[in-house]
């Protein structure tokens, strides 16, 4: 039995949970709010939050420069701003990008003499991060329930994950109403990201009894919603997806992710494919290659039986739901594989891809168009 677990984040959920638990926001007197340009206000989360902070006498500054695939340099600038304003804590509102960014900003703010690259060197992070509050507005990454922060490095072609014992959120508020303004394609893509977390965690050699329970809980709920590719997502579906995404985030906090994640990074950064769609595109390959190993095949069958489908159906459905249709020359494929071939995630599954197999997968999906 493996029942090891350490989740230092307090999670509260439900419609109106922010207002009902406003006392949990009292982590200091100065807060930097980290968001994208418009989504935090559009969904209603920022407008719910600001009066609560004002009533508590908490001074706030809004840093709304976070884009999809947050850039390390931008997070560094946010940390410098937080340090100058004397921030006591950081609040991230949004999808995975603003909350991931909030984790990095909280570390930079507590260590203002660090350079951007020092974030990934534990010896340079001499002071613990500022406390973090997470308010997710998508149901996908589960970043509110794990310590990971994925940054885009200078140049825009590589991602790197920052994680530290103090990069967990202190509290996370899960209100499914904040996902209601998401368009159907975004809702689908973020759900596919959470499903990838569940699948990849379940197959991980690092899996435990707890991570398996969380992964299967998440996968069952997500598949029940997205398996038939609904044209409209009602509030009950959004409640299920938000809970499931958080559970899947807990699962990968224990196990990490598998090879669909790094395979998708280059098309996310270079070709603007949403992260969840990119992971789903390679979901069929994940099932196919891991089925070549007895342990992988057995776990895939268990996973599919738990969610009410079969490996063949799952392997066919995930790429279809991704909606990704791209074509590359051999040179373009070569560039993308070289960007991702060194990722650590590849060893985190029963079957470990070779670099040659990465090329095979890319050629299968993207062909090899003639160079113009």
ABEGO torsion letter per residue (X at the ends): XBABBBBABBBBBEBGAAAAAAAAABAEABBBBBBBAAAAAAAGAAAAAAAAAAAAGBBBBBBAABBBGBBAAAAAAAAAAAAAAGBABBBBBEBAAAAAAAAAAAAAAABAABBAAAAABAAABABBBBBBBBBBABBAAGAAABABBBBBBBGGABBBBBBBAAABBABBBBBAAAAAABBAAAAAAAAAAAAAAAAAAAABAABBAAAAAAAAAAAAAAAAAAAAGBABBBAAAAAAAAAAAAAAAAAAAAAEBBAAAAAAAAAAAAAGBBAAAAAAAAAAAAAAAAAABAAAAAAAAAAAAAAGBBAAAAAAAAAAAAGBBBBBBAAAAAAAAAAAAABAAAAABABBBBAAAAAAAAAAAAEBBBBX
